[in-house]
């Protein structure tokens, strides 16, 4: 029986360089968040969108749950915690991405899920960087995520070091 895989779209970033929320950016005839949710919904369900506490988000289909970071400005690990918590009991793992990947490919998401196997995380490593917002996480990493947040160790690489992580090379 294949794992049930949901999706988490992180939309709570500050976008300080851009000056406006990336979720609201137009891309073709839709907004960035709407596009990413639409593409992701072809592969996984349920999908949760994580926003900052007071952030206004573009409309998404009713089936999409919107949750909020408990504390703002704590980075993607905080958003991951909110998303994993919201998906508890609804799936076994989640593909996690940001709201600003308009060229997201269904085949890429499917391959990342396929590579998860019995690991807790599968994450791409390209250009000498891990890409935590193009990765699949088992819901059981929530305890490690909470421990790291509690210790103010907010870099996703700390999670990859403590969990059973399969590193996916560019090749």
MOZIUR-V16068 format. One record per backbone hydrogen bond with DSSP energy under -0.5 kcal/mol. CO is the residue of the C=O (numbers start at 0). NH is the residue of the N-H. If there is no record, write none. Layout:
# MOZIUR-V16068
co = <CO,CO>
nh = <NH,NH>
This chain:
# MOZIUR-V16068
co = <2,3,3,3,4,5,6,7,7,8,8,9,14,14,20,21,22,24,26,29,30,31,32,33,34,35,36,38,39,39,45,46,47,48,48,49,49,50,51,60,62,64,64,66,73,74,74,75,76,77,78,79,80,81,82,83,84,86,86,91,92,93,94,95,96,100,104,105,106,107,108,109,110,111,112,112,113,115,119,120,121,122,123,124,125,128,129,130,130,131,132,134,135,136,137,138,139,140,141,142,143,144,145,146,147,148,151,154,154,155,155,156,157,158,162,163,163,164,165,165,166,167>
nh = <4,5,91,92,44,94,47,9,96,10,49,98,18,19,23,24,32,31,29,26,34,35,36,37,38,39,40,41,42,43,6,64,8,50,66,10,11,68,54,63,64,48,66,50,77,77,78,79,80,81,82,83,84,85,86,87,87,89,90,138,5,136,7,134,9,103,108,109,110,111,112,113,114,115,115,116,116,118,137,165,135,167,130,169,128,125,131,123,133,134,97,95,121,93,140,141,142,144,145,146,147,148,149,150,152,151,153,157,158,158,159,160,161,162,164,119,120,166,122,167,168,124>
